[in-house]
Amino acid sequence: MPESRHRTNEPAVPLPPLREVITRYNLSAKKSLGQNFLFDLNLTRRIARSAGDISGKTVIEIGPGPGGLTRALLQEGAHVIAIERDMRCRGAMEELADVYPGQLTIIFGDTLELDPSSLATSGDPPEIISNPPYNIATPLIFKWLESAQQFTGMTLTLQKEVAERITAAPRSKEYGRLSVMTQWRCNTSILFKIPPRAFIPPPKVTSMVIRLIPRSKPLAEADPDTLGRVVKASFGQRRKMLRSAMKTLHVDTASLLEAADIPPTARAEELVVEQFCALARALPSQT
């Protein structure tokens, strides 16, 4: 029987347990950095495999910490670009780079100031597979969406609330700005849950692994900046009808809604993505 592809890239030298690495480099999780380390090797491998066959592909990982998920990605044969803000992690990550020569590139810096899509060294679009720090996950996703079509996909471990907002349907309480802007550019799905006890230290919330697949083109025609303005204004006062909520755009909201063929009594949570795009297309004629 042929050997499974999942066993073809095991390190020649066994890696030390993550707990030992954390103790050696004094890598206790910092709340200020949003750190919660995932130790369960079955879970990290499941996350790595959720993106399909990544052998030989470029994978960008944000916030690797002591390298739990990084190990799984390397074992799956990926070429990993790890972006880490915490300089304490240098030793642990360099150990991995030595064990997997040529497979791991480490960049120390603030990921909010970097463009991940520009980091791939090969001609193929990179994949993002990451457990991003929860305290910056939402702004990170908004940033990545700006260049979503330059990635093959994103597999992200997020707190349950954020994952549900990303995948929410209209008329649900979770549906909002993040839902519209993500679904405009990507197909979204929740893959599985991770309980708090799987992390060190355990977060106060359940986590979810989600998969974002960039669309070949956005769901409907709209200027990204204009759509962002419309969606932000619409959900700024979500309990109000749109004719009131969108007054922050400083336009004749009644005429704008009429031009987009949307009832003046509608509320933001009732609109599908395509209707927000219609509002964005109609907005320039009202300004």
N, C-alpha and C positions, 0 to 999 in steps of 0.2 A: 504494500500500500504506500503511495507517495506521501511524503511528509507534508503536513498542512503548511500553507504559506505563513500562518501565524507563528510558526516556530523557526522560520528561516533566518531571523536576524537577532537571535539571542546573543548576548555578549559573551566573548570568549572567557572573560573573568567575571564571576558572579558579582553583582552589585550589592553593596551593603544595604540592610534594611533602611527605609526612610527615617524611621525614628532615630537610628544611630547617626545618620547624616545630620538631622536637625540638632541633635545634642552636640555633635562635634563642632558645628559651625554656629551654635547658639542662635538657631533660627526660630525662636518662639514667634508665633503669629502676632503681628501688630494690628491692632484695631484701626489705627490711623491710616493704614495702607489697605484696609478692607481684606485682610488675609484670612483665609480659612483653608487649611491644607487637606487635600483628599488623599488618604492612604490606601484605600481599598484597591488592590491591583486588579481585581475582577471588574470594578467599576471604571477604572481608568482605561482599561483595554476595551471595555464596551463603548466608552465615549470615542476612543480612537477609531474603532471599527464602524461607528455610526456614519462616517463619511464615505464608506465603501473602501475600495482598495487604494490605499495612499502610498504604496511602495513606489519609491522613486519620485514622488511628488513633493513640491515645496509646501510646507505647512507652517503657518504663522501662529505662534502661541503667545498670548499676552499674560504676564504675571505668572511665570512657571514656579516661582518660589523654590522649594527644595528639589523640584523636578519629578513629582509623582506622575503627572500626565505626560511630561516630556519623555520619561522612560517608555511609556506605552507607545507613543508616537514613533520613537526611534526603533522600538522592537517591531513595529509594523512596517519599517523600512522607509519612513518619510525622511526628507531633508528638512530639518526643523530650524526655523528662525525664531528664537525666543527673545521676547522683549521684557525686560525686568527693570523695575525702578529701585528695588532694594539691593544695595551693593553687598549686603551680608550674604547674598546668595551666590556670589561669584565662585567661591571655592566648590560648592556643591555642583554648580553647572559646569565648571571646568573639569571636574571628575567625569561627568557624563561625556563631555566632548572628547576626553582622552580615550574612553572606552569605545566610543563610536566615532572614530576619526573621519573627518570630512562630512559628517551628517548633521552636525549641530553648530549653528552660528548664534552667538550670544550678543545682544545689544542692550546696553544699560542706558536707560533714559525714560522719559515720560511718554507713554504711548499716545497720549492725547496730542502730543506735538509732532508725532510721526505719521507718515502716510504709508500704511502697511502694503498697499498695492504696488508701491515702488521698490519694495525690498527684495522681491523674487529675483534670483540670479539667472534662472532659465527663462525661456520664451513662453512657457506655459503659465496660465493664471494660477496664482497660489490659492490655497485653501486656508481658512481660519478655523482652527480647532482650539478652544480655549475655555478655561475657567476664569473669566476676568474678575478682578476685584469688584465686589458688589457695589461699592460706593461710587464707582465710575462707570458701571455697566451701561446705563442709559445714554449718557453723552457719548460713550464709545460707539454704541450702535448707531446713533444719529450720524456720527462722523463716518463710519464704515459705509453707511447707506449712500453717501455721496459718490462713492466709487464702487458700488455693489457689483456692477457688471464686469469689473476687473477681477473678481474672485469666482472660483468654481462653486463655492458654497461656504457657509458658516455653520459650525456645530458649536453651540455655546451652552455652558452650564450657568444658569441664572437663578435668582430667587424666584419662587413660584409666582409672586405677584407680577413681576416684570414679564415672565414668560407668558402668562395669561393675558396681559395687556397686548403683547405683540401679536398673539394669535386670535384675539377677541373678534367676535362677529358684531355687526351693528345691532343696536337695541339691547346690548348687554352693559352692565355697569362697568366692565373692564375696558370697553371700547373707547378709544380716545386718540390723541395725537400720535402716540407711538404706534398704535395699530394701523392707522391710515398710512403714515409715511413708510412703514415697513412693508405693508402689504402692497403698496403701490409699486415697489421695486422688486419684491421677493414673494415666492411661495413660502408659506410658513407652516411648520408642524411641530407639535410637542412629541418627543420620542419616549421619555420615561422620567420617573421621579427619582430623586436621591434624598433619603432621610437625613435629618441633621446629624445623627450619630455617626455618619460616615466621614464627617469632617473633624479636624482638630484645629481650633476648638469648635464645638458644635455651634452653628449659627442658630438663631432663634426662629428661623423659617425653613420650610421645606424647599428644596431646590429642584429644578427641572432642566433636563437637557433638551434643547430645541434645535431644529434644523432649518436654516434659511437657504433657499435656492434662488439666486438672482434670476429674474425674468430676462428673456432675450431683449425685451424693451419694456418700459413701464406699462402698467395696466391700462392707462389712458393718457392721452396727450395733455401735458401741462408743463409750465415752466417750474422747475424745482423750487426756486426762491419764492415765487408767487404762491405756489401751492402751500409751502410751509407757512407763509403769512396767513393765508385763508384758514388753514386747519388750526393754527395756534389761536387765532381770534375766535373761531367757532367754538372751540372747547374751553376758552378762557372763562366763560360763564355758561357751563353746559346745561344748567337748569333753565336757562332762558331760551326763548325762541330765537332763531337765527337773525331775524330782523332787528333784534335788540343786541344780541351777543356780538354781531359783526360791526357794530358802530365804531369800534376801535380802528377799523380800516379807513374811517373818514370818507365814506362814499355813501351814495344813496342806496341803502341796503334793499329797499323794496325793488328798485330797478335792477339791482344786481341779481336778486333771487329770481325775478321774472326772466331776465336774460338767460339764466341757467335752467329755467323751467323747474324751479323748486318752490313748493308752497311757502308762503311767508310765515306760516305757523309751525314749520318744521323745526326740530331741534337737532343739534349736531349729531347726537348718538343715533339718529334715525337714518342718516345719509350713508350710502355706500361709497366706496372709494371713487368710483367714476363720477359721482355727483360733486364731490369736492373738486375733482379735476375740471368739471364744467364750470364751477364757480371761479376757479383760477383762470380759466380761459376768458371768462366774461369780465373779470376784474379790470384789465387794462382799459376797456371801453368806458369804465365808470370813473376813471381817475384823470 
